[in-house]
Amino acid sequence: MNYFTTPTIKETAFTVSSLNRQIQQLLEASLPWILVEGEISNLARPNSGHWYFSLKDDKSQIRCTMFKNKNNLVRFKPKEGDMVRLRAKVTFYGPRGDCQLSVESMESAGEGALQMAFERLKASLKSEGLFNSSTKKALPKMPERVALITSSTGAVIRDIVTTFKRRFPLTELTLFPSTVQGNGSVENLIKQLHRADSNNYFDAIIIGRGGGSLEDLWSFNDEALARAIFSANTPIISAVGHETDFTICDFVADTRAPTPTAAAELLSPDQNTLIERCLHQSDALEHRIEQQIQQHQQRLDFLIKAIRHPKERLEQQDQQLNQLTQRLIQSIRLTLEKQNTNVNHLSQRLEYTSPQKTLSQNKAQLDQYQNRLGKALQQNLTNQQQRFINIMEKLNLVSPLNILSRGYAIPTKDKHVIRSINDVTKGDAIHVRIEDGIMECEVK
């Protein structure tokens, strides 16, 4: 049976290559970049460094390629059966007629939800002020004791110990071993943090782990651990993952180190630098001591030159003693002559101011004062007597008794002077005082 119709117009037939080119152009133009999720299968990692695998679900699958320069950026190690999310470009391989994905980036299928949770918690803690630089504690410049909270196995603890031994081996390191991922890791990290921070024994704390996917590092994005770090009294360095990894612990810790090795370098002064500094200070001190020795030597030379022979000094002092003796004798002589002159002068003054002469003069003056005082007292007594007589005469003129002697009387009622007829009524008993007595009367 012939299934082909005879064409009325001559058509051009595609070659396989041209058909595949058309398919490739159509696919790549219509689907430039896509996001696709699925399960990894048939994963191969040849020596070239490229990855080849299939992405499948319960009904279909598609071949995938991820070149070395792209898969180096993947933060976890994929394996058979992992659910992943790919950002890829649809390509068509013409020689085999295969459709496949050229993968640009890969992340765990659960990382999208984790990233959203990470961003929500980060925003919440930031709004509360847990990331504020004003609350950060300064790191000690030369810590004596450092606590390490990390896994007891693996490269992290080895890198930190090696760095301290190389840079400053005097630092005392104490490991608080903890699980760093999986169930119970958050509680274990918080417990070890409280132990290290409980008694203020350590100068600083390093908390961290090695790199991994967002899911691997998720214990360090826990809110309870973040608040425990914020409440700690000891300065804390967060050293979680690689330089490109960021966790909530990095933001809330006092200092974030890109790697555990960098954290050790932040806390350990370089012993070579310290030795060089000590040598420099030693040279400066030695130079200063030499200067002091030279200065004192010069002074000693000057003092030695200033020292003279004892005989010469004795002769000079003997000469000075003779001069002082002569000056002392002359001073004593002058002093005696001056004292004699003063004694003669004082004798003359004493004779002129003899106490007997002074007593005689004072006695005559005292007699004169007593005579004047007696006369003054007598005159003052006479004057006071005359003044008293004058006052008595004036007082007698205005005395009520003197008025009564001229025929006047003073009526009183209840010991009050009656000044008006309105002050009494008929039948009142009143008293009337006259010059030689008092009369009891009744008003009629």
Secondary structure, 3 states (H helix, E strand, C coil): CCCCCCCCCCCCCCCHHHHHHHHHHHHHHHCCCEEEEEEEEEEECCCCCCEEEEEECCCCEEEEEECHHHHCCCCCCCCCCCEEEEEEEEEEECCCCEEEEEEEEEEECCHHHHHHHHHHHHHHHHHHCCCCHHHCCCCCCCCCEEEEEECCCCHHHHHHHHHHHHHCCCCEEEEEECCCCCCCHHHHHHHHHHHHHCCCCCCEEEEEECCCCCCCCHHHHCHHHHHHHHHCCCCEEEEECCCCCCCHHHHHCCEECCCHHHHHHHHCCCHHHHHHHHHHHHHHHHHHHHHHHHHHHHHHHHHHHHCCCHHHHHHHHHHHHHHHHHHHHHHHHHHHHHHHHHHHHHHHHHHHCCHHHHHHHHHHHHHHHHHHHHHHHHHHHHHHHHHHHHHHHHHHHCCHHHHHCCCCCEEEECCEECCCHHHCCCCCEEEEEECCEEEEEECC
